[in-house]
């Protein structure tokens, strides 16, 4: 499930990838600084100074998320169809994560209702770890594609902000698509928002 990409308790420190970045993808291709997924019809620029995240780091992060969800719900989840799209980072607090999973509304029910349940599960899981959080919901549009947006602010026990997370979800071409932005500083937030808002869906 795509929410398993969300950093829950702490973010793993991600090291630079010197090999072919396309080897770190489950779906799509990186060429000339741009990522493109034919299945989703999505093209996005990788901002300069940001590094494509290694597959083994993604797998470790996904396992961390899965373990946290199982601890919260007591239910095992099948993530065999989850596909990593483009994931990149600048440091341990600033990252861009995206994934897609096939979703059939005739079998799986309403995508919107499912997305609401996922957002609630994110909240419950974070709360289960005793992390103080605020959440808000809104909608966003990227190149004419509508997204549902969950904004999360995480605090330390003294009430200081430790991380912002913007979690975008949409139903595109038969896929449940998730895009997660993690940031603390305005500069990195602006860099992430610029490439996201200039990305295209065809």
C-alpha positions as a Markdown table, in Angstrom:
| # | Residue | x | y | z |
|---|---|---|---|---|
| 1 | Unk | 0.0 | 0.0 | 0.0 |
| 2 | Unk | 1.4 | 3.4 | -1.0 |
| 3 | Unk | 1.2 | 4.9 | 2.5 |
| 4 | Unk | 4.0 | 2.6 | 3.5 |
| 5 | Unk | 6.4 | 5.0 | 1.9 |
| 6 | Unk | 5.6 | 7.6 | 4.5 |
| 7 | Unk | 8.3 | 8.3 | 7.1 |
| 8 | Unk | 6.7 | 7.4 | 10.4 |
| 9 | Unk | 9.0 | 7.8 | 13.4 |
| 10 | Unk | 12.3 | 9.0 | 11.9 |
| 11 | Unk | 13.7 | 9.2 | 8.4 |
| 12 | Unk | 16.5 | 6.9 | 7.4 |
| 13 | Unk | 19.6 | 8.8 | 6.3 |
| 14 | Unk | 19.8 | 8.3 | 2.6 |
| 15 | Unk | 23.2 | 8.1 | 0.9 |
| 16 | Unk | 24.0 | 9.2 | -2.7 |
| 17 | Unk | 23.6 | 6.8 | -5.6 |
| 18 | Unk | 26.5 | 6.7 | -8.0 |
| 19 | Unk | 25.2 | 3.9 | -10.2 |
| 20 | Unk | 22.6 | 4.1 | -12.9 |
| 21 | Unk | 19.6 | 5.7 | -11.2 |
| 22 | Unk | 17.2 | 3.8 | -13.4 |
| 23 | Unk | 18.2 | 0.6 | -11.5 |
| 24 | Unk | 16.4 | 2.1 | -8.4 |
| 25 | Unk | 13.0 | 2.3 | -10.1 |
| 26 | Unk | 10.2 | -0.2 | -10.3 |
| 27 | Unk | 8.4 | 1.7 | -13.0 |
| 28 | Unk | 9.4 | 4.4 | -15.4 |
| 29 | Unk | 12.6 | 5.9 | -16.7 |
| 30 | Unk | 15.0 | 8.7 | -15.9 |
| 31 | Unk | 16.5 | 10.5 | -18.9 |
| 32 | Unk | 18.3 | 13.9 | -19.1 |
| 33 | Unk | 17.2 | 14.8 | -15.5 |
| 34 | Unk | 13.6 | 14.0 | -16.0 |
| 35 | Unk | 11.5 | 11.0 | -14.8 |
| 36 | Unk | 8.7 | 9.6 | -16.9 |
| 37 | Unk | 6.2 | 6.9 | -16.2 |
| 38 | Unk | 4.4 | 5.7 | -19.3 |
| 39 | Unk | 1.8 | 3.8 | -17.2 |
| 40 | Unk | 0.9 | 6.9 | -15.1 |
| 41 | Unk | 1.5 | 9.3 | -18.0 |
| 42 | Unk | 3.6 | 11.5 | -15.6 |
| 43 | Unk | 6.8 | 13.5 | -16.2 |
| 44 | Unk | 8.7 | 15.4 | -13.5 |
| 45 | Unk | 12.1 | 17.0 | -13.3 |
| 46 | Unk | 14.5 | 15.9 | -10.7 |
| 47 | Unk | 15.7 | 19.1 | -9.1 |
| 48 | Unk | 19.5 | 19.9 | -9.2 |
| 49 | Unk | 21.3 | 18.9 | -6.1 |
| 50 | Unk | 18.8 | 16.2 | -5.1 |
| 51 | Unk | 19.8 | 12.5 | -5.3 |
| 52 | Unk | 17.8 | 9.5 | -6.5 |
| 53 | Unk | 17.1 | 7.3 | -3.5 |
| 54 | Unk | 18.6 | 3.8 | -3.5 |
| 55 | Unk | 16.3 | 0.8 | -3.8 |
| 56 | Unk | 17.7 | -0.8 | -0.6 |
| 57 | Unk | 16.9 | 2.3 | 1.4 |
| 58 | Unk | 13.3 | 2.3 | -0.1 |
| 59 | Unk | 12.9 | -1.3 | 0.9 |
| 60 | Unk | 14.1 | -0.6 | 4.4 |
| 61 | Unk | 11.8 | 2.4 | 4.7 |
| 62 | Unk | 8.8 | 0.4 | 3.4 |
| 63 | Unk | 9.5 | -2.4 | 5.9 |
| 64 | Unk | 9.7 | 0.1 | 8.7 |
| 65 | Unk | 6.3 | 1.5 | 7.6 |
| 66 | Unk | 4.8 | -1.9 | 7.3 |
| 67 | Unk | 6.0 | -3.0 | 10.7 |
| 68 | Unk | 4.5 | 0.2 | 12.2 |
| 69 | Unk | 1.1 | -0.4 | 10.5 |
| 70 | Unk | 1.0 | -4.0 | 11.6 |
| 71 | Unk | 1.7 | -3.0 | 15.1 |
| 72 | Unk | -1.1 | -0.5 | 15.0 |
| 73 | Unk | -3.8 | -2.6 | 13.3 |
| 74 | Unk | -2.6 | -6.2 | 13.9 |
| 75 | Unk | -3.3 | -6.8 | 10.2 |
| 76 | Unk | -0.7 | -7.9 | 7.6 |
| 77 | Unk | -0.8 | -6.1 | 4.2 |
| 78 | Unk | 0.1 | -7.4 | 0.8 |
| 79 | Unk | 2.4 | -4.9 | -0.9 |
| 80 | Unk | 3.5 | -7.2 | -3.7 |
| 81 | Unk | 1.9 | -4.9 | -6.4 |
| 82 | Unk | 3.3 | -1.7 | -5.0 |
| 83 | Unk | 5.6 | 0.1 | -7.5 |
| 84 | Unk | 8.2 | 2.6 | -6.7 |
| 85 | Unk | 8.1 | 5.6 | -9.1 |
| 86 | Unk | 10.6 | 8.4 | -8.6 |
| 87 | Unk | 12.1 | 8.9 | -5.1 |
| 88 | Unk | 14.8 | 11.5 | -4.4 |
| 89 | Unk | 16.2 | 13.4 | -1.4 |
| 90 | Unk | 18.6 | 16.1 | -0.4 |
| 91 | Unk | 19.2 | 15.0 | 3.2 |
| 92 | Unk | 17.5 | 13.1 | 6.0 |
| 93 | Unk | 14.7 | 15.7 | 6.4 |
| 94 | Unk | 14.0 | 16.6 | 2.8 |
| 95 | Unk | 12.7 | 14.0 | 0.4 |
| 96 | Unk | 10.3 | 13.3 | -2.4 |
| 97 | Unk | 8.6 | 9.9 | -2.6 |
| 98 | Unk | 6.1 | 8.5 | -5.1 |
| 99 | Unk | 4.6 | 5.1 | -5.7 |
| 100 | Unk | 1.7 | 3.5 | -7.5 |
| 101 | Unk | -0.5 | 0.4 | -6.9 |
| 102 | Unk | -3.1 | -1.0 | -9.2 |
| 103 | Unk | -6.6 | -0.2 | -7.9 |
| 104 | Unk | -9.9 | -1.5 | -9.3 |
| 105 | Unk | -13.0 | 0.3 | -8.0 |
| 106 | Unk | -15.2 | -2.6 | -9.1 |
| 107 | Unk | -13.3 | -4.9 | -6.8 |
| 108 | Unk | -11.7 | -2.6 | -4.2 |
| 109 | Unk | -14.6 | -0.2 | -3.8 |
| 110 | Unk | -14.5 | 3.6 | -3.9 |
| 111 | Unk | -11.0 | 5.0 | -4.4 |
| 112 | Unk | -12.0 | 8.1 | -2.4 |
| 113 | Unk | -13.3 | 6.1 | 0.5 |
| 114 | Unk | -10.1 | 4.0 | 0.5 |
| 115 | Unk | -8.0 | 7.1 | 0.5 |
| 116 | Unk | -9.8 | 8.5 | 3.5 |
| 117 | Unk | -9.2 | 5.2 | 5.3 |
| 118 | Unk | -5.5 | 5.4 | 4.4 |
| 119 | Unk | -5.2 | 8.9 | 5.8 |
| 120 | Unk | -6.9 | 7.8 | 9.0 |
| 121 | Unk | -4.5 | 4.9 | 9.3 |
| 122 | Unk | -1.5 | 7.3 | 8.9 |
| 123 | Unk | -2.9 | 9.4 | 11.7 |
| 124 | Unk | -3.5 | 6.4 | 14.0 |
| 125 | Unk | -0.1 | 4.9 | 13.3 |
| 126 | Unk | 1.7 | 8.2 | 14.1 |
| 127 | Unk | -0.4 | 8.6 | 17.2 |
| 128 | Unk | 0.4 | 5.1 | 18.3 |
| 129 | Unk | 4.0 | 6.1 | 18.6 |
| 130 | Unk | 3.1 | 9.0 | 20.8 |
| 131 | Unk | 4.2 | 11.6 | 18.2 |
| 132 | Unk | 2.3 | 14.9 | 18.6 |
| 133 | Unk | 0.7 | 15.8 | 15.2 |
| 134 | Unk | -1.6 | 18.2 | 13.5 |
| 135 | Unk | -3.4 | 17.3 | 10.3 |
| 136 | Unk | -5.5 | 19.1 | 7.7 |
| 137 | Unk | -7.2 | 18.1 | 4.5 |
| 138 | Unk | -7.5 | 20.0 | 1.2 |
| 139 | Unk | -7.5 | 19.4 | -2.5 |
| 140 | Unk | -4.8 | 20.2 | -5.1 |
| 141 | Unk | -4.6 | 20.2 | -8.9 |
| 142 | Unk | -1.4 | 19.4 | -10.8 |
| 143 | Unk | -1.6 | 19.8 | -14.6 |
| 144 | Unk | -5.4 | 19.3 | -14.5 |
| 145 | Unk | -5.2 | 16.2 | -12.4 |
| 146 | Unk | -7.1 | 16.4 | -9.1 |
| 147 | Unk | -5.4 | 15.2 | -5.9 |
| 148 | Unk | -6.6 | 14.8 | -2.3 |
| 149 | Unk | -4.0 | 16.3 | 0.0 |
| 150 | Unk | -3.2 | 15.4 | 3.6 |
| 151 | Unk | -0.9 | 17.9 | 5.4 |
| 152 | Unk | 0.8 | 16.7 | 8.5 |
| 153 | Unk | 2.9 | 18.6 | 11.0 |
| 154 | Unk | 5.0 | 16.5 | 13.5 |
| 155 | Unk | 6.2 | 18.0 | 16.7 |
| 156 | Unk | 8.7 | 16.9 | 19.4 |
| 157 | Unk | 7.6 | 16.7 | 23.0 |
| 158 | Unk | 8.5 | 20.3 | 23.6 |
| 159 | Unk | 6.1 | 21.4 | 20.8 |
| 160 | Unk | 8.8 | 22.3 | 18.2 |
| 161 | Unk | 8.1 | 21.3 | 14.6 |
| 162 | Unk | 10.3 | 18.4 | 13.5 |
| 163 | Unk | 8.8 | 17.7 | 10.1 |
| 164 | Unk | 6.2 | 18.7 | 7.6 |
| 165 | Unk | 4.6 | 16.0 | 5.3 |
| 166 | Unk | 2.3 | 16.7 | 2.3 |
| 167 | Unk | 0.7 | 13.5 | 1.1 |
| 168 | Unk | -1.0 | 13.7 | -2.3 |
| 169 | Unk | -3.3 | 10.9 | -3.5 |
| 170 | Unk | -5.1 | 10.4 | -6.8 |
| 171 | Unk | -6.6 | 7.7 | -9.0 |
| 172 | Unk | -4.9 | 7.8 | -12.3 |
| 173 | Unk | -5.1 | 5.2 | -15.2 |
| 174 | Unk | -6.2 | 2.5 | -12.9 |
| 175 | Unk | -3.5 | 3.2 | -10.2 |
| 176 | Unk | -3.7 | 4.5 | -6.7 |
| 177 | Unk | -0.9 | 7.1 | -7.0 |
| 178 | Unk | 0.8 | 8.6 | -3.9 |
| 179 | Unk | 3.2 | 11.5 | -3.8 |
| 180 | Unk | 4.8 | 12.4 | -0.5 |
| 181 | Unk | 6.8 | 15.6 | 0.3 |
| 182 | Unk | 8.9 | 15.7 | 3.5 |
| 183 | Unk | 10.5 | 19.0 | 4.5 |
| 184 | Unk | 11.5 | 21.3 | 7.3 |
| 185 | Unk | 12.9 | 24.4 | 5.5 |
| 186 | Unk | 11.1 | 26.7 | 3.2 |
| 187 | Unk | 13.9 | 26.6 | 0.6 |
| 188 | Unk | 13.6 | 22.8 | 0.1 |
| 189 | Unk | 9.8 | 23.0 | 0.3 |
| 190 | Unk | 9.9 | 25.6 | -2.6 |
| 191 | Unk | 12.2 | 23.4 | -4.6 |
| 192 | Unk | 9.9 | 20.4 | -4.2 |
| 193 | Unk | 6.7 | 22.4 | -4.9 |
| 194 | Unk | 8.2 | 23.9 | -8.0 |
| 195 | Unk | 9.1 | 20.6 | -9.7 |
| 196 | Unk | 5.8 | 19.0 | -8.6 |
| 197 | Unk | 3.6 | 21.9 | -9.8 |
| 198 | Unk | 5.5 | 21.9 | -13.1 |
| 199 | Unk | 5.2 | 18.2 | -13.7 |
| 200 | Unk | 2.8 | 17.0 | -16.4 |
| 201 | Unk | 0.3 | 14.3 | -16.9 |
| 202 | Unk | -0.6 | 13.1 | -20.4 |
